[in-house]
Amino acid sequence: MSEKKCNFCGSNDYETKTTDYLYSHKGNYLLVPNTPVEVCCCCGMVYYDASVLKRIEQHFFAIQKKEEKPDSYVKLPQIAFS
């Protein structure tokens, strides 16, 4: 991210990494492993490119409309907070 500064701490030192991104919409989810991100080396703030998020959103809705199949399914354990 040349010439850009972190919105949180003002640093311009970033590292490119990948992470797991969890997209959610109205109680439905899509887990996207290896999503590219830029992380501020000073404070750890994570930045996603808008085009990456748009692609994730497009895949999510294509899967919901049965126009596309996901690579796999993941079962998640659930527990109520009491």
Secondary structure as a PSIPRED ss2 file (coil, helix, strand):
# PSIPRED VFORMAT (PSIPRED V4.0)

   1 M C   1.000  0.000  0.000
   2 S C   1.000  0.000  0.000
   3 E C   1.000  0.000  0.000
   4 K C   1.000  0.000  0.000
   5 K C   1.000  0.000  0.000
   6 C C   1.000  0.000  0.000
   7 N C   1.000  0.000  0.000
   8 F C   1.000  0.000  0.000
   9 C C   1.000  0.000  0.000
  10 G C   1.000  0.000  0.000
  11 S C   1.000  0.000  0.000
  12 N C   1.000  0.000  0.000
  13 D C   1.000  0.000  0.000
  14 Y E   0.000  0.000  1.000
  15 E E   0.000  0.000  1.000
  16 T E   0.000  0.000  1.000
  17 K E   0.000  0.000  1.000
  18 T E   0.000  0.000  1.000
  19 T E   0.000  0.000  1.000
  20 D E   0.000  0.000  1.000
  21 Y E   0.000  0.000  1.000
  22 L E   0.000  0.000  1.000
  23 Y E   0.000  0.000  1.000
  24 S E   0.000  0.000  1.000
  25 H E   0.000  0.000  1.000
  26 K C   1.000  0.000  0.000
  27 G C   1.000  0.000  0.000
  28 N E   0.000  0.000  1.000
  29 Y E   0.000  0.000  1.000
  30 L E   0.000  0.000  1.000
  31 L E   0.000  0.000  1.000
  32 V E   0.000  0.000  1.000
  33 P E   0.000  0.000  1.000
  34 N E   0.000  0.000  1.000
  35 T E   0.000  0.000  1.000
  36 P E   0.000  0.000  1.000
  37 V E   0.000  0.000  1.000
  38 E E   0.000  0.000  1.000
  39 V E   0.000  0.000  1.000
  40 C E   0.000  0.000  1.000
  41 C C   1.000  0.000  0.000
  42 C C   1.000  0.000  0.000
  43 C C   1.000  0.000  0.000
  44 G C   1.000  0.000  0.000
  45 M C   1.000  0.000  0.000
  46 V E   0.000  0.000  1.000
  47 Y E   0.000  0.000  1.000
  48 Y C   1.000  0.000  0.000
  49 D C   1.000  0.000  0.000
  50 A H   0.000  1.000  0.000
  51 S H   0.000  1.000  0.000
  52 V H   0.000  1.000  0.000
  53 L H   0.000  1.000  0.000
  54 K H   0.000  1.000  0.000
  55 R H   0.000  1.000  0.000
  56 I H   0.000  1.000  0.000
  57 E H   0.000  1.000  0.000
  58 Q H   0.000  1.000  0.000
  59 H H   0.000  1.000  0.000
  60 F H   0.000  1.000  0.000
  61 F H   0.000  1.000  0.000
  62 A H   0.000  1.000  0.000
  63 I H   0.000  1.000  0.000
  64 Q H   0.000  1.000  0.000
  65 K C   1.000  0.000  0.000
  66 K C   1.000  0.000  0.000
  67 E C   1.000  0.000  0.000
  68 E C   1.000  0.000  0.000
  69 K C   1.000  0.000  0.000
  70 P C   1.000  0.000  0.000
  71 D C   1.000  0.000  0.000
  72 S C   1.000  0.000  0.000
  73 Y C   1.000  0.000  0.000
  74 V C   1.000  0.000  0.000
  75 K C   1.000  0.000  0.000
  76 L C   1.000  0.000  0.000
  77 P C   1.000  0.000  0.000
  78 Q C   1.000  0.000  0.000
  79 I C   1.000  0.000  0.000
  80 A C   1.000  0.000  0.000
  81 F C   1.000  0.000  0.000
  82 S C   1.000  0.000  0.000
